[in-house]
Amino acid sequence: MTLTATLVVPPSEKKNKRSEPWRERSASARRRSLTGWAFLLPATLLIIWMNFWPMLQAFILSLQTGRGSRLGFAEPLWANYERLLQDDIFRMTLLTTGIYLVVQVPIMLVLALLLANLLNSPTLRFKGFWRTAIFLPCAVGLVSYSLVFRTLFANEGLVNDVLQAVGLISDPINWLGQPETARAVIILGLLWRWTGYNMVFFLAALQNVDRSTIEAARIDGANAFQTFWYVTVPQLKPMILLCAIMSTNGTLQLFDESWALTQGGPAYTSMSMAHYLYELSFHKNPNFGYAAALSYAILVLVAVLAAIQMRIGDKRD
């Protein structure tokens, strides 16, 4: 007869042995998490220091009043924001910026989308040339681009010469000296400069459109417009939303064209809010507190419009 000895392990020891691998995995996960946070910490501190701290300082500044460096807290603290509501020039710049936004952004996005669809055609020749030619304006320097537009739309510029030659006008138009035409010149400048920029985003998005859906639409008898509108555009909605938000934010913060093309004239009618902010900060008895309040008004407008666009454009369940 053979006797076999069996070692009985207490349940508590079995539990400890089973828990050891879990503890090791937990400790390893914590180490990885701490390592990741250690790498993120310098960038996080820089973002707080370079972005959020100046924003807090600007908000504190917006509660102060005075000229130059002689500043003190306003009474009441929100006096600068009350002044904004009574400022005729601010209301004018707000109206002008709204016109730029409502007119220029939709036209620009539609043109960019149509151009991207045309340049995405597999049968188009010299694609590289056409894409570069349309994108190139956004790489042109502001000063040179402004000088060209000011020369084109001068009283004796090329635009007036061409319009008189074809008989559309009898006398030269003072394009930069009238409110409506000055705004129109800025809108044309924005369209010329930024349409190609948005077109590149749409071109990138078109590379991810499922070609099988387009072929299926053509087999079902859809024409080119129906295929584009009902098949291609719905697949581009996330990119359209992104470009709309970026274009809206850029227009609300528009400065370059207002300053370089028309100097905000005539009589502030073509001046943007950002240009007025610059005037308050560095021209005509600098008032940094009031300018900071204006900057926060622009921030609120940007945030509200972006939230509305996200709410309308994001249809995910």
Salt bridges, closest charged atoms under 4 A:
ASP88 OD1 - ARG91 NH2 2.31
GLU215 OE2 - ARG218 NH1 3.71
GLU257 OE2 - ARG193 NH1 3.47
GLU279 OE2 - HIS275 NE2 3.48
GLU279 OE1 - HIS283 ND1 3.60
GLU279 OE1 - LYS284 NZ 3.98
ASP314 OD2 - ARG316 NH2 2.73
